[in-house]
């Protein structure tokens, strides 16, 4: 039983640490993500059958790679024999050569960036890019990805199959473009990682099994990117942003799952190691002198993190950072955040003006807008308007904890039970 347990532990460690690297290596040579995944899956199955009897190899990754490469060659051999009757002795020679050329575990090139760029290629449906990256690089199964993105498993499976077929049929290159093209190509990859994090972040309590752990997987991807392209400021800015957000995760909920807004969180519960890592990444990004929106968002979170050390938030700095973010990248989230920061800095009237400047058609179903509007109207002495906005925010909230918090705020405003 000990041998079986050791084999399972070694396979799990290899899956966690090396799955994406192995798929990327195989796919970059076969130009077929699906075939690479299938071959590696067969290699893991063989490992669980072989390792308990033969022992865990010195380099599990190299063993898995060699076995997967054989699987790919065997699959190609069957296809080619059917299609063109290629002599089997020639195919056997190819297999021997592949085994001889296979790198050991330490020498396997890390080509995950190429795989991520292929997943985010313009030829791939934008709706499939993030799920495809989660599956190809992290090995998440289609059912879990479908649940996280609130899509039927069959529909997600079809989406992923189509995306992989597109990579193969369109000849999407597995390559890192030159420095002039990389920033534009890297953008969709960073956006995909951020989208994955946001999906997990929405389930702050970790109560939804469909989304549990997805934020952590996104941080893992962000760390990979920052390591693969350390000279790309936005990659490091994204990692800094996610780390700052993750640092506050333990304080976002009460013991019974109640929602705790940022202003009321206990900074003693924030993770100092994650904050320190985030600050290092943000400093490194700033040194590259190429400002992007992830860096500005990370700087805003850094300003909030200062409360863990000084006991207060420098709201004037937060307002300035939001102002710059809105000036350069006026997203709906940035504009609502700017309004909230203005109110927290002591000027709720300016915050309301900022909210009123947003096109009403853009915020009809945007819950953060109505939550912030309710808070500002309450501070400005408009309880009726605040109550209506709170009601709208409650109705738009999917999270039970957030919904209960907003309902309590509405009731408190009306003088009802809290």
C-alpha positions, 0 to 999 in steps of 0.5 A: 500500500505504501508503494501505491500511496507513493506513486499517487503522491508523485503523480499528483505532484507532477500534475500540479507542477508540470502538467502545463509544461508537459502539455506545452512541450508536446503541443508546440511540436504536434500543433495539436493541443487535444492530442497532447492532452490525450497523450499526457492523460494516457501517460498519467494512467500508465504511471499509476499502473506502473509506478507502484510495481516498478517504483517512482522514477528519478524524474517523474516528469521525464518519464511522463514526457517520454511516455506521452511522446510515444503515445503521440507517435503511436497515434500518428502511426495509426493515422498515417498507416491508415492514410498512406501505408507508411512502413512500420519499420520507419515509424519504429525508427522514429519512436526510437529517435524520439526516445533518444532525443527526449530531454530529462526532467530538468531540461524540459523547455518551459513553453507554457507562454507559447501555449497561452499565446496560442490559447489567446490567439485572435483566431480563437473565440474570445469566450473560449480563451480563458476556459481553454487556458485553464484546461490546457495549462492547469489541467482543469476538467471541462465540467469544473470550468463549465460550472465556474463560468455558469455554462452547461458542461456539454456546451463548455465541452463543445466550446473547448473542442472547437477551440482546440480544433481551430488551433490545429486547423488554422495552424495557430503558431506556438511561438513568442512574437518579437518585442514589438508584437508581444505586448499586444499579443500578451494582453489577451493572455493577461485578460484571461488570467484576470477573468479567471481570478474574477470568477473565483473572487466572486465566490469570496466565501468559497461556498460555491463548489463550482468556483472554489479554488479558481482564484488560487489557480488564477494566481498560479497562472499569474505567477507563471506569466511573471516568471516567463516574461519578467520584463513585461511590466503588466505581467508583474502588475497583474500578479501584484494586483491579484496578490493584494486581493488574495491577501485580504481574502481571510478578512472578507467574511465572518466566521458564519460567512457574512460579507465584510466590506473593505472599510470594515475589514480587520487588517490584522487578518490580511496576509503580510507575506502576500502583501510583501510579495505583491509590493515586490512585484509592483516595485519591479513593474514600476522600474520597467517604466511602462504603465498599464491598467493592471499596475494602476489597479495594483497601486490602488490596492497597495494604497489600501494595504497601507492600512495594515501598517499605518492604521489608516488609508490615504484616500487622497492617494487612492483618488489620484490613482483612480483619476489616472486610471479613469483618464487612461482606461475609463472602464465601468468598474474604474469609474464606479471605484473612482466615485466611491473613493471620492466619497471616502475622501470626504466628498460624496457630492463629487462622487455622486456627480461622477456616478451621474456622468455614467450612461444609465444604460451601462449600469442597469444591471451593474450591482456595484454601481447601485451599492455605491450609489446607495451609500453616497445618497445615504451620506448626502441625506437622501434616504428615499433615494438610498433605499431604492438604490439599496433595493436595486443592489440587493436584487442584483446580488447573487452572493447571499452574504453580500445580499444580506449585508446590503439588506441590513444597510437598507433596513438600518437606513429605514430605522428597521431591524439590523 
